[in-house]
């Protein structure tokens, strides 16, 4: 038996989580890889398999905090650095960002944040010579950082300027600031439950929203929560749970769910008694949708196809739901990488795709059928303007305004035209982590 003195040294606790967090931050900022790609599926970071649940949760919080506060972090670090963040050593940059995020917004002792960031740099060949710099800057951040954050607290630095300008123009400057402020908080976990929301809220130590969603703060893994294995609920933002309800009673009706994966809306419709055909072009995403339906003991026909090219049945559908591919700017509170990966130029190409999907949906509808069009975008071209363009081109369609009574009396989420428009600052709460909604748009159209 080998002597104990030859055993490999154990790594400093928490360093592996920070190393993987640094890799993923680098992946977003320098390689333009999404968080989803780096956290799940075949492209996931290989080191994730070795992390305990606690370290995995820490890693996710580190990454999300850096991306959620990236503009403010840039301001703070630029004030503390004479020559700016070293561009030729990405690991030095990510170590500074991760260290400062812990010092300024996370419940991590300052000395631990500094020490582990220095170790991160020391373990990278290109960045090792910056270890002294990282140490000095983060020590200054611990002393001076919070005052530097306060200097720019009202400037909405954590959004790209092009996005803030768009929101200010469309929603007004005050609302845009409120939206930006809401995006700075780590969001809650929202669940759509099959039945008895109040009972599940009590079991999960959460609360029931007016719309029936159960909202809670997650501690640990979703899969370990009561009711997950039994298929009693699924994860779905409260705003994302609204569009499928706009069909009204769907029992026995045929509904096509286009771009359906990962399947939250498919599950809602199937649970309500609809005969659902769920279409998505990604085989991997359809496989995930099937897994979700199996866990929930729900039935739906699934099709791997490009919805624009899909023929569909000759008899058509009673309803079509499109949650169209979009810039996803309404999901930044849950996917903070979106703010830094999207460009304003993306809107034009996605708007064209949305029009193709809308025209296709009209052809799939029976006379008298209902089309629900929705996107998780806050950009008017992908919501209000998309519907206006469709209505101008399709005289057989008419809008059926959504009533506040259909959305738990929340008047503020209904537009003057009768469409649904949720904003990140809607549904405020005394605890910011329990407030807010994803940004969603939905419109209800009927074919004559």
C-alpha angles and dihedrals in degrees: 000000000000118000116258090237089070094055113117113258115258117244120250108269112261096016095104091053090051093046091054091044089054091050091051094046088051088050092056099040101038107021098033093232118155122240090240091057092050098043104041142032131008095331095051119130106271092222092065090080091064097050122100115231092258093053091044090055090048091050092052092049092049093051094044094047093051093049094041092052100031097124094049091045089053090053094048095047093045089056091050097045123071095204103024129252112323105258096192092061111053091181090060089052094049092045090054092047094047093044094048092045090056093047095047105036113009134077094246123123110253094234091054092049091051097043096048093046090052089050090051091056094043091056093056117080096212095043102039093096089061094060092103091048093050090049093050096044095049092047088054089047090056089054102037108015101093092054089051090052091052090053091067101027093120098043101081091226093161093077125070108257093241091056095046090049091052094049092046091052095047104034102022128259096271093052092044089055090049090050092050091048091051091052090058093070126082105248129235127247113261122201132191106212127202093227145343100033092183092057092049092046088055094047093048095042091241136112137250117246120218088256093057098256116136111229124194143154110255120230110179131345123347090221091061095057119108112267097023098101090041091055096237095140145004134215112260131146112249091242093050089054093062106069097062090055092059092080089070116210107009099171109141093001126126113240129181114209107200120200084011106166134141082028112227093133092041088055092050093051094044091048089052090056103261124143097238129197108193116200127189131156096221116085091200092052092047089051089054090048090053091050091052093049091049092053090049093046090234129140129224136146110248126205129187104213145115101265092216091058098036114114099207126195119314093236093058129216135288088225141009125202119195120188090181128208106261144153088282092217089148091066098057092110089064098027106036091173089072091073092059100036100050125080128200089243090065090072096071096054093044092048089056091051091049090055091051090051092047093051089048091050092055090055091052094054126096116227105280091023123140127237119200111193118189141164134183089227129113092203115108093218088065095045126019095019093046091056093045090053092049094048091051091053099040113053090179090069128081132180118245105203118234113238124221088235088066092058102045093274094295098152093174092068094056118086126218089259092054098256127131117252120170122185131200090247094055121107096029120200136193086245105054090209089064095047135076139052135233112262107260137168125197134171130186117218130177127206114226 
